Structures are given as structure tokens and as C-alpha cells.
Amino acid sequence: MNENSALIPCEIDIAIIGAGPQALTLVAHLLQKRKSMRRRFVVFDPSGGWLTQWCHQFAALEIPHLRSPAVHHPDPDPFALRRFAQTRDRELFPPYDLPGTKLFQDFCEKTIARWQLENRVVAAKVRRIEPLFGKRRDRFRLALEGAKSEVMARRVVLATGGGTPHFPDWVSRIQTPYPSDRLCHSHQIDLRQLQLHGERVLIIGGGLTAGHLAIGALKRGAKVMLMMKRQLQEKLFDADPGWLGPKYLKEFSREANWVARWRAIASARNGGSMTPEVATQLRRESHRGNLAIYESCEVVSARWENRQWRIMCDDGAVYECDRIGLATGTRLDVAAEPLLSEVCQVYPPESVGGLPVLDEYLRWPGCELFVMGGLAALQVGPVARNLAGARMASDRISVALTKPSLRRSLGGNYTLAAK
């Protein structure tokens, strides 16, 4: 879709940065509310297509199905995926009709076609979001990589994902040079390209991604060690289903203390966990002698010597392996997000635990920048980065984008324009 780059107008109303599930959910909700919005937004993503990175990650880790039930997806109709799957019921996995990866991708393709979004992603990377001053204070300048250097936008939606890869502190303390492919974060790993037969592979992490990496390495004939800093946790979902509705969200929304909200989010997610299905597979391989699981064990240092890793742990144990995979998650920190650096300088946000305090429409204080995904968790709750969170965020943002009465004036207040 690179040809779309030449069609970007110099000024646009709404710039949506990112073309993953969050952005697709928002666009579908916008068009459901008001079809005329089609002419008012432009979606930017380096890939030039929808869900490119999402699809790559699922394929690279060989993930067979989603963790979210079939009612969670980008289309505004919560039952659309179930209807789509009527002739493919074998691709809905128990216990709660979890969509198979291929089924979900095919459904998203249908959603894209339904809303006529096939050619709505511009192949361009946004490098900077610059709030303007003076008479153009109600604009942002977006600096792009590619054919067009910059674009002016009245409103911006940041929908770029769930944070930056987190590397444990001991990685930065490694003093010996090592081959770059021998220590990788899960975001860098593509199981399809690895030949691991006979290798000793260490996977670090206690979440579902660690489980998928371990299973993928075992399938390729590796001897696998799975190491986590606490006991293995089994959960069907990464947050209690009560966070999807009023059971927990009602009280969460009434909480006026942002620190208390942040603590509720941390408690609800409670670090990484694995589904019972994956945990059962891992224990089976452990009993067969193919997998060693080290719980409550944390790496303190690592050294590459004699073409292998020598790992020292906090309990004094020493292990050797040929390759390390880090399934250590991502870190959300608004101050460390490069795209937001200039916005933070002009409109410094209050933040708690790296999360910005947004208004009820997920709008940045003082300007028309909206945030989706994990960074919106103080408003949306613990599932902000998930498909369910994308729907919740879209419900809020689409209201502000379609109602003129909710736009901010140059002074930072809402305008009084009629609908």
C-alpha cells in the first residue's frame, strides 16, 4: 500500500498512529457512529497494512489460538465472530470458545472488507508528534519517514501497542561479547527460522509467551530450561473477567485516587500467568525429562564463554545453555515513549507508575491527543491493552471524535458547539 503515501493531504483532521487491533477497533467504531468520518482520518503504520505486526507475532511464536473469548474482536457487533465461525466451529477452542489464530485473522480480514478499509493504511512511520504554538495551537505536526516529510493534524490517536520490550537489569551488565542471536527478547524471536535440535535453551519468564517459546523449542528437539522468579501461575485469562464489566469497573471508576487505581491494575494483572492448557503441556514435558522448570529462581548474572552461556542465579545455582530467550514482557512508561517526548514538554501530564492521567475520553491533558492500549489503563482498567480494552477505549474516544461539543478550545476547555 505504499502508493497511499503520495495521497496524504498536507492537513488532516484525525491521524491514527498504528494499525493493530486497537486502531482497527477504533476505526470500525467510528464508522459505525458516523459514516462521514471515513473522509476525516488517516492511519499511519510502517507496514502499510492492518494487523501486520500482530499477525507476525502470532506466527513467529506459533500461537494456536487467542486467550480472549470470541466476543472480543475489532468489529462493533460482539457476536459477529461467532456468526462468522458457524461453519468453522472446530476453530473455537474450549473452554470459552477461544478463536483459532487463522479464524481470527480471517474474521479481521472480513471486518476490514466490511468497513471498506483495505487501502486506508499509509505506509509511513511517524517519528515525532509536535504540538504547535500561536495561532496553530490546535494542530500537531507529524514528522514522517518516507516520501512526505510532515503532516498537520487537528487530532491524533496513539494506538501503537503495549509498551517497549523489557530487558532484565543483568542483561546490561554482561561484560563478555556474545553473538546477537544467542540472547533475544521474545519480540525478536521467530521460531519458524530456528534450528534447535540438540541445543540447550533457557527461557526466562512465567507468562504465556514463555510457555509458547518453551513448547516451540521442545518441538524443535531442544533441551529446555524454563526459569521464572516466582511460582508458575495458572489462569484462563490474564485478568479476572470481572474487569470486563461493572463487577469491578464500577468501583474502579469511582476511585478518585490515581495511585489506588494503579495498584488495582497491578494487582489484577499480577504479573505473568499461563493457561491451564499450556501449563499441562509443560508439566507433561517435564515428566518426560525434556523440560526443567525452575520456579522462584532469578538470574543475577550471565557470562558468554567457550561458546555457551554460564548463568548464575540468586540461590547460588549455576547453569549452562546455548541460547537464552527472554519472555520478560514489556514496560509501559509514558516518559520513555519517544513519540510523546515533545507532547510531554508542552503538556506535562500527571503520571502514576509510568501511566499518564487522561480524561474520561482518554484525551491528553490540554490538547487533542488520545491514547489507546496499555498507557490508557488508569481510565480503562487492567484489560486496556487487550481486545476487550480496545473496545472500551474505542467507545470513549469515538464519542469525543464525533461530537463537536466535546472538542477542546484553544484555552483547553470544551467548546460549546452544537452536535
C-alpha positions in Angstrom: 0.0 0.0 0.0 3.0 2.3 -0.4 1.2 4.2 -3.1 -1.0 5.7 -0.5 1.9 7.8 0.8 1.6 10.1 -2.1 -2.0 10.7 -1.4 -1.6 12.1 2.1 -3.0 15.7 2.3 -0.9 18.3 3.9 -3.6 18.8 6.6 -5.8 16.1 8.1 -8.4 16.0 10.8 -7.6 12.8 12.6 -4.2 11.0 12.5 -4.3 7.4 13.9 -0.8 6.1 14.6 -0.6 2.3 14.4 -2.7 -0.2 12.5 -3.0 -3.0 15.0 -6.2 -4.4 16.7 -6.6 -1.3 18.8 -6.6 1.0 15.8 -8.8 -1.3 13.7 -11.4 -1.4 16.6 -11.4 2.3 16.8 -11.9 2.9 13.1 -14.8 0.4 12.9 -16.5 2.0 15.9 -16.0 5.5 14.4 -17.6 4.4 11.1 -20.5 2.8 12.9 -21.2 6.0 14.7 -20.9 8.2 11.7 -20.1 7.1 8.2 -18.9 10.5 7.2 -15.8 10.0 9.4 -14.4 8.0 6.6 -13.1 11.2 5.0 -11.6 12.6 8.2 -8.9 10.1 9.3 -5.6 8.7 8.1 -4.0 5.7 9.6 -0.2 5.5 9.7 1.8 2.3 10.0 5.3 1.4 8.6 3.9 -1.9 7.2 1.2 -0.2 5.1 -1.3 -2.8 6.2 -3.7 -3.8 9.0 -2.5 -6.1 11.9 0.8 -6.8 10.3 2.9 -6.9 13.5 0.1 -8.7 15.4 -0.1 -11.5 12.7 3.7 -11.7 12.6 4.0 -12.2 16.4 1.3 -14.9 16.5 3.0 -16.8 13.6 6.5 -16.3 15.0 5.6 -17.8 18.3 3.3 -20.4 16.7 0.3 -19.4 18.9 -2.6 -21.7 18.0 -5.5 -19.6 19.4 -6.2 -16.4 21.3 -6.6 -16.1 25.0 -9.7 -13.9 24.7 -13.2 -15.4 24.0 -14.9 -15.0 20.7 -16.9 -11.9 21.8 -13.7 -9.9 21.9 -12.6 -8.6 18.5 -12.5 -5.3 16.4 -16.0 -5.3 15.0 -18.6 -3.3 16.9 -21.0 -6.2 16.9 -19.8 -8.5 19.7 -21.5 -11.6 18.1 -20.1 -11.1 14.6 -17.2 -13.5 15.1 -19.5 -16.3 16.4 -21.6 -16.0 13.3 -18.5 -16.0 11.1 -17.4 -19.2 12.8 -20.7 -21.1 12.4 -19.1 -23.4 9.7 -15.7 -23.5 11.5 -16.7 -24.5 15.0 -13.6 -26.7 15.3 -11.6 -23.5 15.3 -13.2 -22.3 18.5 -11.3 -23.8 21.4 -12.6 -24.7 24.9 -13.4 -23.7 27.5 -14.8 -20.4 26.3 -14.8 -20.5 22.5 -11.3 -19.1 22.1 -10.8 -18.3 18.4 -8.1 -20.1 16.5 -5.4 -17.8 15.1 -6.3 -18.4 11.5 -10.1 -18.0 12.2 -9.4 -14.7 13.9 -7.2 -13.4 11.1 -9.8 -14.3 8.5 -12.5 -12.6 10.5 -10.5 -9.4 10.8 -10.0 -9.5 7.0 -13.8 -9.7 6.7 -14.1 -6.8 9.1 -11.7 -4.7 7.1 -13.6 -5.5 3.9 -17.0 -4.8 5.6 -15.9 -1.3 6.5 -14.0 -0.8 3.2 -10.7 -0.2 5.0 -8.4 -2.3 2.7 -6.5 0.8 1.4 -6.7 3.1 4.4 -3.3 2.4 6.0 -0.5 4.7 4.8 3.0 3.0 4.7 4.8 5.6 6.8 6.4 5.7 10.2 5.6 8.7 12.4 8.9 9.8 14.1 7.6 12.8 16.1 4.4 14.3 17.3 5.0 18.1 17.8 2.3 20.3 19.3 2.2 23.7 17.7 2.1 27.2 19.3 0.5 30.5 18.5 -2.4 30.7 16.0 -1.9 27.0 15.2 -2.1 25.8 18.7 -4.9 23.5 17.8 -2.7 21.5 15.5 0.0 18.8 15.7 2.9 18.5 13.2 3.7 14.8 12.5 7.2 14.2 11.2 7.2 11.1 8.9 9.8 8.8 7.5 9.3 8.3 3.8 8.1 10.3 0.8 6.3 13.0 2.7 8.2 14.7 5.5 5.5 16.1 7.6 1.7 16.3 8.0 -0.5 18.7 10.0 -3.3 17.1 12.1 -6.0 18.6 14.3 -6.4 15.5 16.4 -4.1 12.5 17.0 -4.8 9.0 18.3 -1.8 7.0 19.5 -2.6 3.3 19.1 0.9 1.8 18.8 0.8 -1.2 21.2 1.6 -2.3 24.7 4.9 -0.8 25.5 8.6 -1.4 24.8 10.4 -4.8 25.4 11.6 -5.1 29.0 15.2 -6.5 29.5 16.2 -7.6 33.0 19.0 -5.5 34.6 21.5 -8.3 34.4 21.5 -8.1 30.6 23.1 -4.6 30.6 25.8 -5.9 33.0 27.0 -8.7 30.7 30.7 -7.9 30.1 31.7 -10.6 27.6 30.8 -10.1 23.9 28.3 -12.6 22.6 26.5 -13.4 19.3 23.4 -11.3 19.0 21.2 -14.4 18.2 22.1 -16.1 21.4 20.2 -13.7 23.7 16.9 -12.4 22.3 13.7 -10.9 23.6 10.6 -12.7 22.6 9.8 -9.7 20.3 12.9 -10.7 18.3 12.3 -14.4 18.1 10.8 -16.2 15.1 10.5 -19.9 16.0 10.0 -20.7 12.3 13.5 -19.7 11.5 15.3 -21.6 14.3 17.2 -24.9 14.1 17.4 -26.0 17.7 17.9 -29.8 17.7 20.3 -30.8 20.4 20.6 -27.3 21.8 20.2 -26.3 25.5 17.7 -23.4 25.5 16.9 -21.3 28.6 13.5 -19.4 28.5 13.1 -16.8 31.2 9.6 -15.7 32.2 6.4 -17.0 33.8 3.8 -15.8 31.3 2.1 -17.3 28.4 4.7 -16.1 25.9 7.4 -18.1 27.9 5.1 -21.1 27.6 4.8 -20.8 23.8 8.6 -20.3 23.4 9.3 -23.4 25.5 6.8 -25.5 23.6 8.2 -24.3 20.3 11.8 -25.1 21.3 10.8 -28.5 22.5 9.1 -29.3 19.2 12.5 -28.5 17.5 14.4 -31.0 19.6 15.9 -28.7 22.1 16.5 -29.4 25.8 14.7 -26.6 27.5 15.0 -24.9 30.9 12.1 -22.6 31.9 13.0 -20.2 34.7 10.7 -17.8 36.5 11.1 -15.6 39.5 8.1 -17.0 41.3 5.8 -20.0 41.2 4.1 -20.9 37.9 0.6 -19.3 37.9 -2.3 -20.9 36.0 -5.1 -18.6 34.9 -7.5 -18.8 32.0 -7.2 -15.1 31.4 -4.6 -12.6 32.2 -7.1 -10.6 34.3 -10.3 -11.7 36.1 -13.3 -11.5 33.7 -14.9 -9.2 36.3 -12.8 -6.4 34.9 -14.7 -6.6 31.6 -17.9 -5.2 33.2 -19.4 -3.4 36.1 -18.4 -6.1 38.7 -15.1 -4.4 39.2 -15.0 -1.4 36.8 -17.8 0.4 38.6 -15.8 0.7 41.8 -12.6 1.3 39.8 -14.2 4.3 38.0 -15.4 5.8 41.3 -11.9 5.7 42.7 -10.6 9.3 42.6 -7.0 8.4 43.8 -4.9 7.5 40.8 -2.3 5.7 42.9 -5.1 3.4 44.2 -6.2 2.8 40.6 -2.6 1.9 39.6 -2.3 -0.5 42.5 -5.6 -2.1 41.5 -4.3 -2.6 37.9 -1.0 -4.2 39.1 -2.9 -6.5 41.5 -5.4 -7.5 38.8 -2.7 -8.5 36.3 -0.4 -9.8 39.0 2.5 -10.5 36.6 2.6 -13.3 34.0 0.4 -16.4 34.0 -0.2 -19.4 31.8 -3.4 -21.0 30.7 -4.1 -24.5 32.2 -3.7 -25.9 28.7 -0.1 -24.7 28.3 0.8 -25.4 31.9 -0.3 -29.0 31.4 1.8 -29.4 28.2 4.8 -28.1 30.1 4.4 -30.4 33.0 4.0 -33.3 30.7 7.3 -32.5 29.0 8.9 -32.0 32.4 7.8 -35.5 33.5 9.3 -36.9 30.2 12.7 -35.3 31.1 12.7 -32.9 28.1 12.0 -29.7 30.2 13.3 -28.5 33.5 11.2 -25.9 35.3 12.9 -23.7 37.8 10.4 -21.7 39.9 11.3 -18.9 42.4 14.6 -18.6 40.6 16.1 -15.4 39.3 19.2 -14.8 37.2 21.7 -12.3 38.7 24.5 -12.5 36.1 25.4 -14.1 32.8 28.7 -14.7 31.0 29.4 -15.9 27.5 32.4 -18.2 27.5 33.5 -21.2 25.4 30.6 -20.6 23.0 28.0 -21.1 25.7 26.2 -19.2 28.5 27.1 -19.5 32.1 24.2 -18.4 34.2 24.3 -17.5 37.9 21.1 -17.4 39.9 20.1 -15.8 43.2 20.0 -19.1 45.0 23.7 -19.7 44.1 22.9 -22.3 41.4 24.9 -22.2 38.1 23.5 -23.3 34.8 24.9 -23.6 31.3 23.0 -23.2 28.0 23.5 -22.4 24.3 20.7 -19.9 23.9 18.6 -17.5 26.0 15.0 -16.3 25.2 13.6 -13.5 27.3 9.9 -13.6 27.7 10.0 -10.8 30.2 7.2 -8.7 28.9 7.0 -5.0 28.0 7.4 -1.9 30.1 4.8 1.0 29.9 6.4 4.4 30.7 5.0 7.5 29.2 8.2 9.4 29.9 10.2 6.8 27.8 7.9 6.8 24.8 9.8 8.7 22.0 6.6 9.8 20.2 5.4 11.6 23.3 8.6 13.4 24.3 7.6 16.8 22.8 4.0 16.4 23.9 5.3 15.8 27.5 7.4 19.0 27.3 4.5 21.2 26.1 1.7 19.5 28.1 3.3 17.7 31.1 1.0 15.0 32.3 0.4 13.8 35.8 1.6 10.1 35.7 1.5 7.2 38.1 3.6 4.1 37.6 4.5 5.3 34.1 0.9 5.7 33.1 -0.5 9.1 32.2 -3.6 10.6 33.8 -6.1 11.1 30.9 -9.6 12.5 30.9 -12.6 10.3 30.6 -12.3 10.3 26.8 -8.7 9.1 27.0 -7.5 12.5 26.0 -4.2 14.0 27.0 -4.5 17.0 29.3 -4.6 20.3 27.4 -4.7 19.0 23.8 -6.5 16.8 21.3 -4.2 13.8 21.6 -5.9 10.5 22.5 -4.2 7.3 23.8 -5.2 3.7 23.4 -3.7 0.5 24.7 -1.8 -0.1 27.9 -1.0 3.6 28.5 -4.7 4.2 28.9 -5.1 1.7 31.8 -5.7 4.4 34.5 -9.0 5.1 32.8 -9.9 1.8 31.1 -8.6 -0.6 33.7 -6.4 -3.7 33.7 -7.6 -5.0 30.3 -6.6 -1.8 28.5 -4.0 -3.5 26.3 -6.3 -6.4 25.4 -9.0 -6.7 22.7 -11.7 -6.0 25.3 -9.8 -2.9 26.3 -9.7 -1.8 22.7 -13.5 -1.9 22.6 -13.8 0.1 25.8 -11.3 2.7 24.6 -13.0 3.0 21.2 -16.3 3.6 22.9 -14.8 6.6 24.8 -12.6 8.0 22.0 -15.2 7.7 19.3 -17.6 9.9 21.3 -15.1 12.7 21.6 -14.1 12.5 17.9 -17.6 12.6 16.6 -19.2 15.2 18.8 -18.1 18.8 18.2 -19.4 19.8 21.6 -16.6 17.7 23.1 -13.7 19.4 21.3 -11.3 21.5 23.3 -11.0 25.2 22.6 -7.6 26.9 22.3 -7.8 27.7 26.0 -8.0 24.0 26.8 -11.7 23.8 27.7 -14.5 22.1 25.8 -16.2 24.1 23.1 -19.9 24.8 23.2 -20.6 23.9 19.6 -23.8 22.1 18.9 -23.7 18.5 17.8 
